[in-house]
Amino acid sequence: MLLTREEMSFDFKGAKFDRVKDRDLLAWVASQFLYGEFTGIQIGKWILQAPDMDSAKFLARQCIEELQHVDAFKEFFRWLQARPVKVHRVVKLLSAESGTWEEHCALEMAQGEGFVAMIFYALLATLDDEKMVKKLDFAARQEEGHIEFGEDQTKKLLERDPRWRKRLLGLHLLSLWAIKRFEKWIAKRVDMNHPVMKQLPEYLDKIIATTELRLTRLGMLQKPLAQMGRMEKFGAICRSLTWKFGRKLLPWNWFAKKRLTDVYMGDPYLADVMAFEAIKSGAGIPVAV
């Protein structure tokens, strides 16, 4: 990876979650993960656009790894004795399927999996259960491989065609804006005096700073985000969205079929964990969002 695990980790100063008291909060967090892992399973479609055999082999292996991650979070729900809940719309936005191979590598792999890895690291630091931490650490190490693949593919893309720098930068900036909005939503719904959650603002600042560092090392960001004015960022986002959604006006993109991420909550594969009763109390985030 372009960044080390140490660079991507946040010091929670020993704060821990309590499996019983924080059950509904942890179930909500795990539910966001679960959705992301199901989007990962769908990565198999990109084998059709893989530029070489090594990339195709990597994507096939990643499909298996994402399935393993689904199993890991099923085990997490059993450990909690809780059931999955609906995914938040911001997570859906951040996990949205890309329209091109280039977007997929830069946004879903390099950046998106980077977000996922940092949340994994946060859970590793704040869960007080050695067995569960070991299971999640195994998944986190696999995510690091996904990040590295996305970074390598994005660097090759930008070297081959620098025009993609502007096309992709605005989409990255949109993701960072969504994260800041997400912070405000969470802050209204959780106990911000919780030893872990009271560090949320600093933790999300760390995610943004880490993403900026990755974009700089990729060569996508030409100057610090702090030196970009609001209008400059807004213009970059608008240009990227115009390019992205302009492609969707093509007739063959009008009719979208339902995908696994639309139906997974009712799939028999999750029946055992969906049988758990919803938890009504706890850290403050409702079970059904």
N, C-alpha and C positions, 0 to 999 in steps of 0.2 A: 504493500500500500504506500501511497505518497505520504501518509501520516502514520505514526506509530500508535499503538493502543494507548500508550501513556499520554500522547498528545490529545487523544480523543476522550480520555476519561475525566470524570469530575470527582472531586473530593467531597463526599457527603459528611465528612468529619465524624464517621462512626454511627450516623443515624440509621435506624433500621425500621422496616415495616413489621407489624405484628400480624401473623396469619389470621388470627381470630378477629381482632378489633378492626383491622383494615381489609377484611375479606371482600367487601363490595368494591372498594377502591382498586384492589389488586385484580379482581375479576374484570373490572372495566378496562384496566391497562392491558391485561392479557387478551381481552376481546379485540382490542385494536391490533395487537400482534397477530391474532388468529386470522383476521381479515387479510392482513398483509401477506401472511404465508400462503393463503389461498390464491392471492394474486400471483405469487411467485410460482405456484404450480403451473399457471397458464403460460409461463415463459417458454414452454415447448413450441409455441407458434413461431418464435423467432429463429428456430432451427431452419425454417424455410428461407431466412434472409442472412444466415451466417455467412461471413465472407470467406471462410476457409474451414477445413476439416477440424482443426484444433478448436475453433470456436463452437462448432456444432457439437463436438464431444463434451465441451465444457457445459453447454446449455442442457444437454441430456443429463449430465451428472447433477446439475443444479436442480432439475425437476425432482430428482430423487431426494436431494437434500431438503428441498422445501416440504416435501411430503413427510420427511422425518421431523421437521420443525412443527408441522401440524400435530404429529403424534406427541412431541415434547410438550406442546401447550395443552393437549388433551390430558396429559399426565399432570400438568400444572393445575388444571381445573379440578381434577380428582383430589389433588393435594389440598386445594382450598376448600373442597366440598361446595363448589359454586358452579354456576352455569354461565356460558357465554351470553353476552348481550349485544345489542345492535352497535355497529361501528359508527363513529362520529363522521359527519360530512367532511371535515377537514382531512381526516385520515383517508377518506375516499378520494379527495382531491389529490393528496400527496401520493396516493397509490394508483392513480388513474393510468390506464394503459396508454402507452405512447403510440404515436401514429407512424413513426419511422424508426429504423434501426439506430439511427444517430441519436434520437431522443431517448430511446430505450437505454442505450449504453451510458449516456451522460446523466439523465435524470433518474431513471429507475435503478440503475446499477451503481454508478459512482456516487451520486448524491443520495438517492433513496435508501440504498442499503447502508450508506454511511449514517443516516438518521437511525435506522434500525439497530445498527451495531452500537451506537451510543446509548440507546435505551436499554439494550442488552447489558452493557457495562454498568448502567445505573442499577438494574435489578441485581446483578452480581454483587454490587457493593452494598445493597440495602436489604437483601433477603437473609434471614437468619436460619438457613437450613442448608447444611453442607451438601446433602444429596441432590436437592433441587438446583443449587448453584452449579454443581458439577454438570448436570444435564444441560442447563442453559449456556454454560461456558462452551460446551462442545458445539452447540448451535452458533454461538457468537463467532467461533473460529471459522466455521464454514462461511458465515456472512463476510468475514474479512476477505476470503477468497473471491466472493462475488464483487466486492468493492474493487479489488485489484483488477479484475477482468474489465469492469466498466471504465476504470481509469486508463488502462492500457489501450482499450478500443477508442476512447475519447481522444487521447493524445495522438493516436495515429490519424484519426479523423481531422483534427485541427491542423496537423502538419500537411495533410493531403489537400484540405480545402478550408482555408481560414475563414471563409464566409460563415461557416457554422458557428463561429464564436458569437456573433451578434444574434443569430437565430436562437441560440440556446440560452444565452445569458439572461434574457428577460424572463424565461421560464424558471430559471433558478431563483431569480429575484422574487418572482411571484410565490414560490414555495416558502421563502424566508418570510415574506409578508404574512402568509397564512399561519406560520408558526407563531408569530407575534400575536395575531388575533386569537389563536388557540389558547395562548397563555392567559389572556383576559377572560376567556370563557371558563377555563378550569378554575381560575382564582375565585370566581363567583360561586363555585359549587363544591369546593373542598375546604376543609379546615386548614387554613394557611398557618396555623400554629403547630401543626404536625411537624415533628423533627425533620422528616424528609421533605414534605411539601413546602415548608417555608423557604426552602432553598431553590424552589422552582424557577424564580426569575433569573438567578445567577446560572442555574443549569441550562436554561434555554439560551441565555447569552453565550454560554460555552458552545452550544450546538451551532449557533450562528457564526461565531468566530472560527470554529473548526471548519465549517462549510466554506467560509471566505478563504481560509488558508488552502483548502483543497482546490478551489477554483483558481487561486493564484498559482499554485504549483502545476496545475493543468495548463496554465497559460490562457485561460478563458477570461480572467479578470485582470485588467490592465492597470488598475489603481485601487486603493482601499475603498471599501464601501462608504466609509465615513467621508470620503472626498467626493462622493456622488451626490448631487442634490436630488431633492424629491422629484423634480420634473424630469431630470435625467433618468432616474430609475423608472418613473412612470412611462416615459417614452420608450425605454428599452422593453418594458413589459408589453406595452401596446404593440410594438413592432413584432415581437415574438408571437403574441396571440393572433395578430392579423395573419401572419404567415402560417401558423399552425391551423387555425380554424378555417382559413381560406381553402385549405386542402380538403376539408370535410364537405365543402359544397359540391365536390365531384359526385356525380350520380351514384357511383358504386359504393359510396360511403353513407348513403341515406338510411339504409335498413340494417339495424344492428340486432343480432340475435342475443338471447339471454346467455350469460356465461356462468361459470361456476360460482363466481363471487355474488351473483344475484340470488342463488338458491341454496348456498351451502348451509345456512342455518336450519333448513328443513331436511337436510340430507341424513339418511339413516346412519351414516358413518359417525355422526356426532350425537346419536341418540342417547348414549350412556351418560354423557356430561350434560346434555340438555335436560335430563331428568331431575337435576338438582333444583331445589326450591330457590327462588330469587331471595336475595338478602335485602331486607328493607332498611337497615340502619348501617352506620359505620362512618366512613370518612366524609361522606357528604355527596359524592357523585351518585346519582340514581342508577339502579341496575339497568333500566330501560331508558336509553337516551335517543 
